[in-house]
Amino acid sequence: MSKTLIGLLVGLTLGIVAFFGGFLAFLIVAICGGLGLVIGLVLDGRLDLSALSSRSTTRR
């Protein structure tokens, strides 16, 4: 499945949720989708979060 098709499906899903569930439901679905995206990227190895958690060893 291409990234364009996945983006289209996500956009349509968010539009349907916004229409039927209101703005709060839209925000909840969008936040959960973003969190799922980040988790998926980490599990695929395309996003490295170790730079955010490690401390810098160089001192000024």
All heavy atoms as TSV, in Angstrom:
chain	resi	resn	atom	element	x	y	z
A	1	MET	N	N	0.850	-1.163	0.000
A	1	MET	CA	C	0.000	0.000	0.000
A	1	MET	C	C	0.905	1.239	0.000
A	1	MET	O	O	1.831	1.343	0.785
A	1	MET	CB	C	-0.884	-0.031	1.245
A	1	MET	CG	C	-2.041	0.904	1.145
A	1	MET	SD	S	-3.155	0.918	2.582
A	1	MET	CE	C	-3.780	-0.722	2.617
A	2	SER	N	N	0.621	2.171	-0.876
A	2	SER	CA	C	1.478	3.346	-0.988
A	2	SER	C	C	1.201	4.340	0.140
A	2	SER	O	O	0.140	4.331	0.773
A	2	SER	CB	C	1.252	4.033	-2.330
A	2	SER	OG	O	-0.021	4.645	-2.357
A	3	LYS	N	N	2.178	5.193	0.391
A	3	LYS	CA	C	2.045	6.195	1.449
A	3	LYS	C	C	0.948	7.203	1.119
A	3	LYS	O	O	0.295	7.720	2.014
A	3	LYS	CB	C	3.378	6.902	1.665
A	3	LYS	CG	C	4.423	5.986	2.243
A	3	LYS	CD	C	5.742	6.684	2.428
A	3	LYS	CE	C	6.774	5.697	2.935
A	3	LYS	NZ	N	8.070	6.308	3.108
A	4	THR	N	N	0.736	7.450	-0.156
A	4	THR	CA	C	-0.318	8.371	-0.562
A	4	THR	C	C	-1.690	7.805	-0.213
A	4	THR	O	O	-2.553	8.515	0.303
A	4	THR	CB	C	-0.233	8.636	-2.071
A	4	THR	OG1	O	1.064	9.133	-2.372
A	4	THR	CG2	C	-1.279	9.632	-2.512
A	5	LEU	N	N	-1.878	6.524	-0.458
A	5	LEU	CA	C	-3.152	5.885	-0.155
A	5	LEU	C	C	-3.382	5.826	1.354
A	5	LEU	O	O	-4.498	6.061	1.835
A	5	LEU	CB	C	-3.193	4.477	-0.750
A	5	LEU	CG	C	-4.493	3.708	-0.554
A	5	LEU	CD1	C	-5.661	4.464	-1.167
A	5	LEU	CD2	C	-4.375	2.331	-1.166
A	6	ILE	N	N	-2.348	5.545	2.102
A	6	ILE	CA	C	-2.473	5.522	3.564
A	6	ILE	C	C	-2.838	6.916	4.079
A	6	ILE	O	O	-3.704	7.064	4.940
A	6	ILE	CB	C	-1.181	5.008	4.214
A	6	ILE	CG1	C	-0.984	3.530	3.880
A	6	ILE	CG2	C	-1.206	5.214	5.727
A	6	ILE	CD1	C	0.346	2.971	4.298
A	7	GLY	N	N	-2.201	7.939	3.551
A	7	GLY	CA	C	-2.520	9.310	3.940
A	7	GLY	C	C	-3.950	9.686	3.600
A	7	GLY	O	O	-4.632	10.356	4.375
A	8	LEU	N	N	-4.422	9.234	2.443
A	8	LEU	CA	C	-5.801	9.493	2.049
A	8	LEU	C	C	-6.773	8.819	3.004
A	8	LEU	O	O	-7.751	9.423	3.450
A	8	LEU	CB	C	-6.032	8.998	0.620
A	8	LEU	CG	C	-7.468	9.088	0.098
A	8	LEU	CD1	C	-7.914	10.530	0.021
A	8	LEU	CD2	C	-7.570	8.413	-1.248
A	9	LEU	N	N	-6.504	7.566	3.360
A	9	LEU	CA	C	-7.386	6.840	4.270
A	9	LEU	C	C	-7.401	7.460	5.665
A	9	LEU	O	O	-8.453	7.558	6.301
A	9	LEU	CB	C	-6.969	5.368	4.345
A	9	LEU	CG	C	-7.183	4.565	3.062
A	9	LEU	CD1	C	-6.625	3.160	3.224
A	9	LEU	CD2	C	-8.639	4.531	2.673
A	10	VAL	N	N	-6.245	7.895	6.136
A	10	VAL	CA	C	-6.180	8.563	7.442
A	10	VAL	C	C	-6.959	9.871	7.406
A	10	VAL	O	O	-7.713	10.190	8.330
A	10	VAL	CB	C	-4.713	8.793	7.865
A	10	VAL	CG1	C	-4.624	9.713	9.071
A	10	VAL	CG2	C	-4.042	7.472	8.166
A	11	GLY	N	N	-6.812	10.625	6.347
A	11	GLY	CA	C	-7.537	11.884	6.214
A	11	GLY	C	C	-9.040	11.686	6.154
A	11	GLY	O	O	-9.809	12.426	6.787
A	12	LEU	N	N	-9.478	10.670	5.421
A	12	LEU	CA	C	-10.909	10.377	5.359
A	12	LEU	C	C	-11.449	9.921	6.709
A	12	LEU	O	O	-12.547	10.312	7.115
A	12	LEU	CB	C	-11.178	9.303	4.300
A	12	LEU	CG	C	-11.014	9.750	2.846
A	12	LEU	CD1	C	-11.127	8.554	1.913
A	12	LEU	CD2	C	-12.045	10.795	2.496
A	13	THR	N	N	-10.680	9.108	7.416
A	13	THR	CA	C	-11.099	8.645	8.738
A	13	THR	C	C	-11.216	9.815	9.710
A	13	THR	O	O	-12.195	9.912	10.459
A	13	THR	CB	C	-10.103	7.606	9.280
A	13	THR	OG1	O	-10.007	6.533	8.348
A	13	THR	CG2	C	-10.529	7.084	10.622
A	14	LEU	N	N	-10.234	10.701	9.706
A	14	LEU	CA	C	-10.294	11.874	10.581
A	14	LEU	C	C	-11.470	12.782	10.219
A	14	LEU	O	O	-12.114	13.357	11.092
A	14	LEU	CB	C	-8.985	12.655	10.523
A	14	LEU	CG	C	-7.789	12.000	11.212
A	14	LEU	CD1	C	-6.541	12.822	10.957
A	14	LEU	CD2	C	-8.034	11.820	12.683
A	15	GLY	N	N	-11.764	12.900	8.933
A	15	GLY	CA	C	-12.913	13.702	8.507
A	15	GLY	C	C	-14.229	13.122	8.980
A	15	GLY	O	O	-15.117	13.848	9.434
A	16	ILE	N	N	-14.366	11.807	8.904
A	16	ILE	CA	C	-15.590	11.156	9.365
A	16	ILE	C	C	-15.744	11.300	10.871
A	16	ILE	O	O	-16.836	11.574	11.374
A	16	ILE	CB	C	-15.598	9.671	8.933
A	16	ILE	CG1	C	-15.764	9.581	7.411
A	16	ILE	CG2	C	-16.690	8.889	9.643
A	16	ILE	CD1	C	-15.535	8.196	6.848
A	17	VAL	N	N	-14.645	11.132	11.601
A	17	VAL	CA	C	-14.693	11.282	13.059
A	17	VAL	C	C	-15.056	12.717	13.423
A	17	VAL	O	O	-15.855	12.951	14.339
A	17	VAL	CB	C	-13.348	10.864	13.695
A	17	VAL	CG1	C	-13.266	11.287	15.143
A	17	VAL	CG2	C	-13.153	9.369	13.568
A	18	ALA	N	N	-14.496	13.685	12.737
A	18	ALA	CA	C	-14.805	15.086	13.023
A	18	ALA	C	C	-16.268	15.395	12.734
A	18	ALA	O	O	-16.911	16.163	13.449
A	18	ALA	CB	C	-13.899	16.003	12.209
A	19	PHE	N	N	-16.814	14.778	11.697
A	19	PHE	CA	C	-18.205	15.046	11.321
A	19	PHE	C	C	-19.181	14.437	12.324
A	19	PHE	O	O	-20.117	15.085	12.768
A	19	PHE	CB	C	-18.487	14.493	9.919
A	19	PHE	CG	C	-19.881	14.751	9.445
A	19	PHE	CD1	C	-20.265	16.016	9.044
A	19	PHE	CD2	C	-20.804	13.729	9.416
A	19	PHE	CE1	C	-21.556	16.259	8.604
A	19	PHE	CE2	C	-22.093	13.955	8.974
A	19	PHE	CZ	C	-22.474	15.223	8.576
A	20	PHE	N	N	-18.942	13.198	12.699
A	20	PHE	CA	C	-19.877	12.505	13.575
A	20	PHE	C	C	-19.571	12.677	15.061
A	20	PHE	O	O	-20.484	12.651	15.887
A	20	PHE	CB	C	-19.910	11.008	13.248
A	20	PHE	CG	C	-20.585	10.697	11.948
A	20	PHE	CD1	C	-19.853	10.237	10.882
A	20	PHE	CD2	C	-21.936	10.891	11.794
A	20	PHE	CE1	C	-20.466	9.954	9.672
A	20	PHE	CE2	C	-22.568	10.611	10.607
A	20	PHE	CZ	C	-21.827	10.139	9.538
A	21	GLY	N	N	-18.321	12.841	15.423
A	21	GLY	CA	C	-17.957	12.859	16.830
A	21	GLY	C	C	-17.680	14.231	17.404
A	21	GLY	O	O	-17.555	14.379	18.607
A	22	GLY	N	N	-17.522	15.209	16.561
A	22	GLY	CA	C	-17.216	16.537	17.056
A	22	GLY	C	C	-15.715	16.789	17.118
A	22	GLY	O	O	-14.896	15.937	16.783
A	23	PHE	N	N	-15.363	17.973	17.578
A	23	PHE	CA	C	-13.973	18.402	17.563
A	23	PHE	C	C	-13.123	17.651	18.581
A	23	PHE	O	O	-11.972	17.327	18.306
A	23	PHE	CB	C	-13.889	19.914	17.819
A	23	PHE	CG	C	-12.513	20.465	17.654
A	23	PHE	CD1	C	-11.926	20.534	16.406
A	23	PHE	CD2	C	-11.788	20.893	18.755
A	23	PHE	CE1	C	-10.644	21.028	16.248
A	23	PHE	CE2	C	-10.515	21.391	18.610
A	23	PHE	CZ	C	-9.944	21.465	17.356
A	24	LEU	N	N	-13.666	17.359	19.752
A	24	LEU	CA	C	-12.900	16.651	20.770
A	24	LEU	C	C	-12.540	15.239	20.302
A	24	LEU	O	O	-11.404	14.792	20.480
A	24	LEU	CB	C	-13.674	16.587	22.089
A	24	LEU	CG	C	-12.962	15.905	23.248
A	24	LEU	CD1	C	-11.677	16.641	23.590
A	24	LEU	CD2	C	-13.865	15.831	24.451
A	25	ALA	N	N	-13.476	14.558	19.687
A	25	ALA	CA	C	-13.195	13.220	19.154
A	25	ALA	C	C	-12.143	13.298	18.053
A	25	ALA	O	O	-11.269	12.435	17.950
A	25	ALA	CB	C	-14.473	12.579	18.630
A	26	PHE	N	N	-12.211	14.337	17.240
A	26	PHE	CA	C	-11.220	14.543	16.186
A	26	PHE	C	C	-9.828	14.692	16.781
A	26	PHE	O	O	-8.870	14.080	16.307
A	26	PHE	CB	C	-11.590	15.776	15.366
A	26	PHE	CG	C	-10.526	16.202	14.394
A	26	PHE	CD1	C	-10.344	15.521	13.210
A	26	PHE	CD2	C	-9.712	17.282	14.671
A	26	PHE	CE1	C	-9.364	15.911	12.315
A	26	PHE	CE2	C	-8.737	17.677	13.789
A	26	PHE	CZ	C	-8.567	16.991	12.601
A	27	LEU	N	N	-9.708	15.485	17.842
A	27	LEU	CA	C	-8.403	15.684	18.477
A	27	LEU	C	C	-7.877	14.401	19.097
A	27	LEU	O	O	-6.687	14.096	18.975
A	27	LEU	CB	C	-8.497	16.774	19.542
A	27	LEU	CG	C	-8.606	18.203	19.040
A	27	LEU	CD1	C	-8.720	19.158	20.225
A	27	LEU	CD2	C	-7.428	18.567	18.176
A	28	ILE	N	N	-8.748	13.641	19.737
A	28	ILE	CA	C	-8.319	12.389	20.361
A	28	ILE	C	C	-7.821	11.414	19.309
A	28	ILE	O	O	-6.772	10.788	19.468
A	28	ILE	CB	C	-9.463	11.783	21.189
A	28	ILE	CG1	C	-9.733	12.655	22.412
A	28	ILE	CG2	C	-9.151	10.346	21.603
A	28	ILE	CD1	C	-10.975	12.285	23.176
A	29	VAL	N	N	-8.547	11.288	18.200
A	29	VAL	CA	C	-8.132	10.381	17.125
A	29	VAL	C	C	-6.835	10.858	16.487
A	29	VAL	O	O	-5.942	10.054	16.195
A	29	VAL	CB	C	-9.248	10.235	16.074
A	29	VAL	CG1	C	-8.771	9.497	14.848
A	29	VAL	CG2	C	-10.441	9.523	16.676
A	30	ALA	N	N	-6.683	12.159	16.294
A	30	ALA	CA	C	-5.463	12.691	15.690
A	30	ALA	C	C	-4.251	12.468	16.601
A	30	ALA	O	O	-3.172	12.101	16.130
A	30	ALA	CB	C	-5.636	14.176	15.388
A	31	ILE	N	N	-4.420	12.646	17.903
A	31	ILE	CA	C	-3.317	12.444	18.846
A	31	ILE	C	C	-2.937	10.969	18.907
A	31	ILE	O	O	-1.751	10.623	18.887
A	31	ILE	CB	C	-3.683	12.996	20.237
A	31	ILE	CG1	C	-3.722	14.523	20.187
A	31	ILE	CG2	C	-2.702	12.524	21.298
A	31	ILE	CD1	C	-4.297	15.170	21.419
A	32	CYS	N	N	-3.934	10.108	18.972
A	32	CYS	CA	C	-3.649	8.662	18.989
A	32	CYS	C	C	-2.994	8.221	17.681
A	32	CYS	O	O	-2.094	7.376	17.689
A	32	CYS	CB	C	-4.926	7.871	19.229
A	32	CYS	SG	S	-5.561	8.021	20.892
A	33	GLY	N	N	-3.406	8.782	16.572
A	33	GLY	CA	C	-2.781	8.460	15.289
A	33	GLY	C	C	-1.332	8.909	15.237
A	33	GLY	O	O	-0.461	8.190	14.745
A	34	GLY	N	N	-1.052	10.095	15.747
A	34	GLY	CA	C	0.327	10.577	15.788
A	34	GLY	C	C	1.200	9.743	16.699
A	34	GLY	O	O	2.347	9.432	16.367
A	35	LEU	N	N	0.656	9.342	17.830
A	35	LEU	CA	C	1.398	8.481	18.744
A	35	LEU	C	C	1.676	7.121	18.101
A	35	LEU	O	O	2.777	6.590	18.203
A	35	LEU	CB	C	0.611	8.301	20.042
A	35	LEU	CG	C	1.260	7.483	21.139
A	35	LEU	CD1	C	2.547	8.152	21.601
A	35	LEU	CD2	C	0.305	7.323	22.295
A	36	GLY	N	N	0.688	6.579	17.406
A	36	GLY	CA	C	0.883	5.318	16.700
A	36	GLY	C	C	1.924	5.432	15.605
A	36	GLY	O	O	2.713	4.512	15.382
A	37	LEU	N	N	1.944	6.566	14.925
A	37	LEU	CA	C	2.944	6.804	13.888
A	37	LEU	C	C	4.349	6.813	14.472
A	37	LEU	O	O	5.258	6.176	13.942
A	37	LEU	CB	C	2.667	8.130	13.177
A	37	LEU	CG	C	3.710	8.580	12.160
A	37	LEU	CD1	C	3.736	7.625	10.973
A	37	LEU	CD2	C	3.450	9.986	11.718
A	38	VAL	N	N	4.538	7.511	15.581
A	38	VAL	CA	C	5.856	7.580	16.215
A	38	VAL	C	C	6.294	6.195	16.690
A	38	VAL	O	O	7.445	5.795	16.470
A	38	VAL	CB	C	5.848	8.595	17.380
A	38	VAL	CG1	C	7.115	8.490	18.208
A	38	VAL	CG2	C	5.674	10.002	16.852
A	39	ILE	N	N	5.387	5.445	17.312
A	39	ILE	CA	C	5.722	4.100	17.771
A	39	ILE	C	C	6.079	3.207	16.592
A	39	ILE	O	O	7.045	2.441	16.644
A	39	ILE	CB	C	4.556	3.506	18.592
A	39	ILE	CG1	C	4.434	4.252	19.915
A	39	ILE	CG2	C	4.755	2.016	18.837
A	39	ILE	CD1	C	3.191	3.901	20.704
A	40	GLY	N	N	5.320	3.310	15.505
A	40	GLY	CA	C	5.622	2.515	14.320
A	40	GLY	C	C	6.972	2.859	13.715
A	40	GLY	O	O	7.717	1.971	13.294
A	41	LEU	N	N	7.310	4.138	13.672
A	41	LEU	CA	C	8.609	4.547	13.139
A	41	LEU	C	C	9.756	4.051	14.006
A	41	LEU	O	O	10.801	3.649	13.491
A	41	LEU	CB	C	8.667	6.076	13.005
A	41	LEU	CG	C	7.818	6.680	11.894
A	41	LEU	CD1	C	7.853	8.200	11.978
A	41	LEU	CD2	C	8.274	6.216	10.537
A	42	VAL	N	N	9.563	4.069	15.329
A	42	VAL	CA	C	10.596	3.562	16.231
A	42	VAL	C	C	10.774	2.060	16.037
A	42	VAL	O	O	11.899	1.565	15.957
A	42	VAL	CB	C	10.260	3.902	17.701
A	42	VAL	CG1	C	11.168	3.157	18.649
A	42	VAL	CG2	C	10.365	5.398	17.935
A	43	LEU	N	N	9.678	1.318	15.952
A	43	LEU	CA	C	9.760	-0.123	15.785
A	43	LEU	C	C	10.348	-0.516	14.434
A	43	LEU	O	O	11.016	-1.544	14.322
A	43	LEU	CB	C	8.379	-0.755	15.954
A	43	LEU	CG	C	7.797	-0.695	17.368
A	43	LEU	CD1	C	6.396	-1.270	17.388
A	43	LEU	CD2	C	8.692	-1.413	18.347
A	44	ASP	N	N	10.113	0.300	13.402
A	44	ASP	CA	C	10.697	0.042	12.088
A	44	ASP	C	C	12.165	0.431	12.021
A	44	ASP	O	O	12.860	0.083	11.079
A	44	ASP	CB	C	9.950	0.809	10.994
A	44	ASP	CG	C	8.659	0.139	10.602
A	44	ASP	OD1	O	8.488	-1.049	10.925
A	44	ASP	OD2	O	7.830	0.807	9.959
A	45	GLY	N	N	12.628	1.190	12.991
A	45	GLY	CA	C	14.017	1.641	12.994
A	45	GLY	C	C	14.244	2.891	12.168
A	45	GLY	O	O	15.384	3.251	11.892
A	46	ARG	N	N	13.198	3.581	11.801
A	46	ARG	CA	C	13.330	4.797	10.996
A	46	ARG	C	C	13.431	6.049	11.853
A	46	ARG	O	O	13.719	7.118	11.351
A	46	ARG	CB	C	12.147	4.914	10.034
A	46	ARG	CG	C	12.125	3.773	9.025
A	46	ARG	CD	C	10.975	3.852	8.087
A	46	ARG	NE	N	11.055	5.072	7.301
A	46	ARG	CZ	C	10.025	5.567	6.626
A	46	ARG	NH1	N	8.879	4.950	6.652
A	46	ARG	NH2	N	10.161	6.667	5.934
A	47	LEU	N	N	13.184	5.919	13.162
A	47	LEU	CA	C	13.268	7.050	14.079
A	47	LEU	C	C	14.075	6.606	15.290
A	47	LEU	O	O	13.753	5.621	15.941
A	47	LEU	CB	C	11.863	7.495	14.505
A	47	LEU	CG	C	11.777	8.684	15.444
A	47	LEU	CD1	C	12.321	9.938	14.774
A	47	LEU	CD2	C	10.343	8.910	15.862
A	48	ASP	N	N	15.131	7.343	15.598
A	48	ASP	CA	C	16.008	7.001	16.704
A	48	ASP	C	C	15.800	7.997	17.837
A	48	ASP	O	O	16.102	9.184	17.699
A	48	ASP	CB	C	17.468	7.024	16.238
A	48	ASP	CG	C	18.431	6.566	17.314
A	48	ASP	OD1	O	17.992	5.854	18.234
A	48	ASP	OD2	O	19.613	6.909	17.211
A	49	LEU	N	N	15.261	7.524	18.942
A	49	LEU	CA	C	14.991	8.394	20.082
A	49	LEU	C	C	16.121	8.403	21.101
A	49	LEU	O	O	16.033	9.090	22.110
A	49	LEU	CB	C	13.694	7.956	20.771
A	49	LEU	CG	C	12.430	8.073	19.931
A	49	LEU	CD1	C	11.241	7.581	20.719
A	49	LEU	CD2	C	12.215	9.501	19.476
A	50	SER	N	N	17.195	7.674	20.845
A	50	SER	CA	C	18.291	7.625	21.805
A	50	SER	C	C	18.996	8.974	21.929
A	50	SER	O	O	19.548	9.284	22.985
A	50	SER	CB	C	19.294	6.542	21.422
A	50	SER	OG	O	19.913	6.852	20.192
A	51	ALA	N	N	18.976	9.777	20.899
A	51	ALA	CA	C	19.610	11.097	20.963
A	51	ALA	C	C	18.860	12.021	21.918
A	51	ALA	O	O	19.458	12.919	22.516
A	51	ALA	CB	C	19.668	11.721	19.578
A	52	LEU	N	N	17.568	11.804	22.087
A	52	LEU	CA	C	16.794	12.642	22.991
A	52	LEU	C	C	17.005	12.267	24.453
A	52	LEU	O	O	16.920	13.110	25.334
A	52	LEU	CB	C	15.301	12.530	22.659
A	52	LEU	CG	C	14.878	13.028	21.289
A	52	LEU	CD1	C	13.407	12.738	21.068
A	52	LEU	CD2	C	15.148	14.512	21.164
A	53	SER	N	N	17.278	10.984	24.700
A	53	SER	CA	C	17.384	10.536	26.080
A	53	SER	C	C	18.812	10.521	26.609
A	53	SER	O	O	19.019	10.505	27.810
A	53	SER	CB	C	16.777	9.136	26.223
A	53	SER	OG	O	17.506	8.228	25.435
A	54	SER	N	N	19.811	10.518	25.736
A	54	SER	CA	C	21.192	10.467	26.208
A	54	SER	C	C	21.692	11.877	26.528
A	54	SER	O	O	21.326	12.848	25.897
A	54	SER	CB	C	22.086	9.808	25.169
A	54	SER	OG	O	22.154	10.605	24.017
A	55	ARG	N	N	22.544	11.911	27.515
A	55	ARG	CA	C	23.115	13.200	27.904
A	55	ARG	C	C	24.383	13.462	27.111
A	55	ARG	O	O	25.099	12.551	26.730
A	55	ARG	CB	C	23.425	13.217	29.383
A	55	ARG	CG	C	22.187	13.116	30.215
A	55	ARG	CD	C	22.530	13.249	31.655
A	55	ARG	NE	N	21.306	13.154	32.435
A	55	ARG	CZ	C	21.254	13.324	33.722
A	55	ARG	NH1	N	22.362	13.589	34.401
A	55	ARG	NH2	N	20.122	13.220	34.366
A	56	SER	N	N	24.652	14.705	26.911
A	56	SER	CA	C	25.849	15.084	26.190
A	56	SER	C	C	27.074	14.852	27.064
A	56	SER	O	O	27.101	15.209	28.237
A	56	SER	CB	C	25.772	16.559	25.785
A	56	SER	OG	O	26.939	16.939	25.129
A	57	THR	N	N	28.115	14.263	26.470
A	57	THR	CA	C	29.324	13.984	27.249
A	57	THR	C	C	30.366	15.088	27.101
A	57	THR	O	O	31.351	15.091	27.822
A	57	THR	CB	C	29.943	12.644	26.802
A	57	THR	OG1	O	30.220	12.702	25.417
A	57	THR	CG2	C	28.994	11.500	27.109
A	58	THR	N	N	30.164	16.006	26.190
A	58	THR	CA	C	31.126	17.092	26.023
A	58	THR	C	C	30.774	18.227	26.975
A	58	THR	O	O	29.628	18.567	27.179
A	58	THR	CB	C	31.108	17.621	24.578
A	58	THR	OG1	O	29.792	18.073	24.255
A	58	THR	CG2	C	31.496	16.508	23.610
A	59	ARG	N	N	31.830	18.792	27.571
A	59	ARG	CA	C	31.625	19.909	28.475
A	59	ARG	C	C	32.301	21.132	27.888
A	59	ARG	O	O	33.295	21.068	27.220
A	59	ARG	CB	C	32.214	19.598	29.852
A	59	ARG	CG	C	31.491	18.492	30.528
A	59	ARG	CD	C	32.006	18.306	31.918
A	59	ARG	NE	N	31.287	17.242	32.565
A	59	ARG	CZ	C	31.451	16.895	33.807
A	59	ARG	NH1	N	32.354	17.518	34.540
A	59	ARG	NH2	N	30.749	15.924	34.335
A	60	ARG	N	N	31.756	22.266	28.243
A	60	ARG	CA	C	32.311	23.529	27.729
A	60	ARG	C	C	33.291	24.113	28.694
A	60	ARG	O	O	33.317	23.984	29.829
A	60	ARG	CB	C	31.202	24.540	27.469
A	60	ARG	CG	C	30.361	24.107	26.317
A	60	ARG	CD	C	29.289	25.124	26.073
A	60	ARG	NE	N	28.452	24.649	24.970
A	60	ARG	CZ	C	27.487	25.333	24.474
A	60	ARG	NH1	N	27.198	26.516	24.931
A	60	ARG	NH2	N	26.779	24.862	23.496
